[in-house]
Structure formats: C-alpha cells, structure tokens
Amino acid sequence: MAISFKLSQAPLTQAAKLASITTVATLALGLAACGNQKNTETEGADKSGDTAAASTDAQDIELLNVSYDVARDFYKDYNPMFIEHYKSEHPGVNINIKQSHGGSSKQALSVANGLQADVATMNQGSDIELLQKKGLVADTWEDAFPDHAVPFTSTIVFLVRKDNPKNITTWEDLTKPGVEIVMANPKVTGNGRYAFLGAYGYGLHAFNKDEDKTKSFVKDVLKNVKVYENGGRAATTTFMQRNIGDVLITFENESNLAATKFGKGQVQIVYPKYSIKSESPVAVVNTVTDKKGTTEAATEYLNYLWSEPAQQLAADLYLRPSVQSVLDANSDKLPPIETFRPNDVFGTWDEIMDTYFSDGGVFDQLAVNAPK
C-alpha cells in the first residue's frame, strides 16, 4: 500500500548579510558580490550570496557553489551555518559564499564551459562525471568525501491535490485514463530523469524484468503527461501556481516544500511502495580552486555537509541524511521506503544517458509528444 502524508511548515532560517565598506571602490565590489545580482557567467541561473563582514586586515575568500535547481532552499540556509563554523575555526578570515542554481545538467555544462565554480553540488552522478572527463574534477572525487561524496539523498514521490480526488496510490494509477501528470523534462533535467527511471525501474520490478511489458507500462504513464517542464522547480510552479495537472512526479524534498511552503492544505504526498533513490553528489572543482587558492576552503565547505547540524538541516528540508543516526532520528518526516539505485538497475550513468536519454533513445521512443 502507498503511504500518504499531510505536512506542516518546517522553520527556515535567514542568512544575515553584512558589509563593511571603507572606500568607493570597495563599495562597488561589495555590491557586485551580492547574491541576487545578475552575472553574465551565470545567465539564466538563480543566485544568492551570504557575505561575512570584511576587514582591511582580514583575509577574504569567496567560493561559488554551482548547484541544481531545487537545492537553493538547502544552501540558502547552509551557507550562513558554514560561514559561522568556518570563522570560528579560522579567526580573521572572511568567507563569502555565492550560489548559482538551475537544471543540474545545464549547470554542469556551464562549469564545463568555463563558469568558475569552486564546488559543484549536483543531483546526478553523470553531471560530476562530465566535469571529471573535462579534467576539472579529480578522478578520485567519489573517495574525497564520505558515502561516495553523497551527503544526502531523496526519492521520487507523487504530489496530488487535496483529498487525492484521482485516488493515486501506485505507479499503476498514473496510467489511468483522465489522469494528467506534470513532470520535469528528462532530456535536460536530473529531476525528470529520476522520475522516468523511477517508473521504468518500478516496471522491471513489477513485471519480473520483462522489458516489453515494462516499456508498455511506461508508455502508458507518459501518455498522461500534460506538461514537461525545464526544471524541477518550474514543474512545481506549473502544478501549484498554474494549477495544471492531477499529480506532480518529483523529488520527496520538493514535494514536502511545496506542500508546506507553496500550497499548505491544498496538496498531499503519496509515497509509492517502491521507488528510485536519487543521489546528490558533490565535488571540488580543482582546476578553479587550485588557481584561486581556495582548495582548502572549498574542501571544508563540502566536508561540513556531513556535520550533525548540516545533516539535521537536510532532514528539516526533507532531504534524507547520509548519516544514519540523523536519518533514524527523523523517521517521522522521512518514512522508510523501499528504493533502488539507478546504477544497480541500469548501469553506469554513461550507459543510462546513452540508452535512455540520447536522441532517439528509450525515452524518445516511449514518450508521446516528447520534448525536444
């Protein structure tokens, strides 16, 4: 049976912004560094910054975290937490963290094409592997941090309207005539790929690895897709604010934030009994940090993701902590669910991308009116 939850608002903190300015030139630099300013290198990506107080006698460090779309809520609160920790460990050093958010694969391509990210925090292993192949990230990036460099995970769930009028409880229910689905575009977003692979993996599980039956099942699901959006947050906006669709297929954390932040009392979450595990790997972009001299700070920035405060913050935002003790302590908001790793079922990310999401791949073959 599926599990359905109605949720309450989780408190979020706000990062303090502070600037100390001694000259007109410093003022110009300070304004340019503020997080919500447009940057030609990150055109189309959402940015926010948290700036520590500057001092003429202090060392100043600036890091750019290039990340995926729906991670903005986590890093918005994580950055000031890390800044406070870093300054306690490094008195006299001021550190400023800037964020850039967009579709995970688009963000990875931006870094590959020259965006000067100190760290990459993505929602799909292939995005870090792309940077590894470009020589921007170390070949040993998975060994640089615990849990194969995955500080937290999520899973794919269903967000439905209040009282679940279409009675969506399982993956099979998504094939019902008249059910309208909203999801992110698997051709360009990790969110959409996990949604597609979740359906496909469920089909293999339900039909004893029968590929023909699985493809027929997934094709029936995709027939009901009303909108393919270009990002996970855009899909949420379409479902919540434009009121399109009966069900949104998306990450657990995004569903919870939508249910508490954007539409409290209007929607609820349905947990399928079997779903996919999404992993959010992180890496230092060594070619940038070695040049800037920020490798040590960037490494500390990512290492602190495994601290208890950061892991609890992840749980508060409905991400599943990789530290088991913190995950166990939050089982009330993160209920146990049977999941599978995409790499265990479909192979490496290179194989997944080539087989399922390349032009003419399995997704294109099965999708009706597939997005380009």
WOCORSUL-V346826 format. One line per field, one symbol per residue. phi: phi as a letter, one per 30 degrees, with the letter a starting at -180 (. if undefined). psi: psi as a letter, one per 40 degrees, with the letter a starting at -180 (. if undefined). burial: + if it has 16 or more other ideal C-beta (glycine too) atoms within 10 Angstrom, else -. Layout:
phi = ???
psi = ???
burial = ???
//
This chain:
phi = .dccbcbcdcdcccddcbbcbcbdddeddddddedcddbddceicdbbbbcddcbdccdcbbccccbdeddedddecdedddeddddddbeiccbccccbbaeeddddddddckddddbcbccaeddddeddddidbddcedcdbdhhicdabbacbccbdeihdchdbbedddcddjdcccaddddbbdedddddddddddddddchidddddddddddddecddbccdadddddddddcdhcjcbccadedddddddcccaeicbbcccddbacccccdbadddddddddicedddddededdcddedddeeddcicddddedddddcddcbdebdbbdeddccjddddddddcbddideeddcddhedc
psi = iihhihiihhhiihhihhhhhdidddddddddeideihhddfheihiiihhihiideihhhhihhhiideeddddddddddddddddddghehhhhhiihiahdddddddddeehghdihgiehdddddddddeediidfddediifffgdiiaihahhiihegdefheiddeeeihehhihiihedeidddddddddddddddddfffhdddddddddddddehdhhieiddddddddddefhidhhhaidddddddddddfhediihhhiehaihhigiiihgddddddefedddddddddedeidddddddddefihidhdddddefedegiiihiihddddeaiddddddddeiheadddddhhfhi.
burial = -+-+--+--+----+-----------------+++------+--+-++++++-+---+--+++++++++++++++++++++++-+++--+---+++++++++++++++++++--+-++++++++++++++++---+++--++-++-+-+++++++++++++--+---++++-+++---+-++++++++++++++++++++++++++-------++-++-++++++-++++++++++++++---+++++++++++++++++--+---++++++-++++++++++++++++--+-++-+++++++++++--++-+++++++++++--++--+---+--+-++-+---+--+--++--++---++++-++---+-
//
